[in-house]
Amino acid sequence: MNVKQNIGLRIKELRELNNLSQKELSFAADLDRSYIASIENGQRNVSIVNIEKIAIALKVNLKIFFDAKTFENSTTS
């Protein structure tokens, strides 16, 4: 699995733990819902600035966001 897919899975995991829809997350992060969907599907190369917006909306800091088993076997493709 590549890093884009891992980031998408992590966002989806945290979003679901917070019982948020993609629409609710996109509103809280001030991003478009279709953008959130494309990140979750591993189709977007998301910037660190937008990862931070999403993490804030999910009420986690970046250390917690990236400190997950999801990223242990990430490749760069």
C-alpha positions in Angstrom: 0.0 0.0 0.0 1.3 3.5 -0.8 1.4 6.5 1.4 -1.6 8.2 -0.3 -3.7 5.1 0.4 -2.4 4.9 4.0 -3.3 8.6 4.7 -6.7 8.0 3.2 -7.3 5.0 5.4 -6.2 6.8 8.5 -8.5 9.8 7.8 -11.4 7.4 7.2 -10.6 5.5 10.4 -10.4 8.7 12.5 -13.5 10.1 10.8 -15.5 7.0 11.6 -14.3 6.9 15.2 -15.6 10.5 15.5 -18.9 9.5 13.9 -18.5 12.1 11.2 -19.7 11.9 7.6 -17.4 13.1 4.9 -19.6 16.1 4.6 -19.3 17.0 8.3 -15.5 16.5 8.1 -15.2 18.6 5.0 -17.2 21.4 6.7 -15.1 21.3 9.8 -11.8 21.2 7.8 -13.0 23.9 5.3 -12.4 21.5 2.4 -14.7 20.2 -0.3 -16.5 16.9 0.4 -15.3 15.4 -2.9 -11.8 16.3 -2.0 -12.1 14.3 1.3 -13.6 11.4 -0.6 -10.7 11.4 -3.1 -8.2 11.5 -0.2 -9.9 8.6 1.5 -9.8 6.6 -1.7 -6.0 7.2 -2.1 -6.5 9.2 -5.3 -5.1 12.6 -4.0 -1.6 13.7 -3.1 -2.7 15.7 -0.1 -0.6 18.6 1.2 0.6 18.6 4.8 -1.3 21.9 5.3 -4.6 20.1 4.4 -3.6 17.0 6.5 -3.2 19.5 9.4 -6.7 21.0 8.7 -8.2 17.5 8.7 -6.4 16.4 11.9 -7.6 19.6 13.7 -11.2 18.8 12.5 -10.7 15.2 13.8 -9.4 16.6 17.1 -6.0 14.9 16.9 -2.6 16.4 16.6 -0.2 15.4 13.8 1.8 13.1 16.0 -1.3 11.1 16.8 -2.4 11.2 13.2 0.9 9.7 11.9 1.5 7.5 15.0 -0.5 4.5 13.7 0.2 1.0 12.4 -1.3 2.3 9.1 2.0 3.9 8.3 4.4 1.1 9.3 4.7 -0.6 5.9 4.1 2.4 3.7 5.8 2.7 0.3 6.4 5.9 -1.7 4.6 4.9 -4.9 
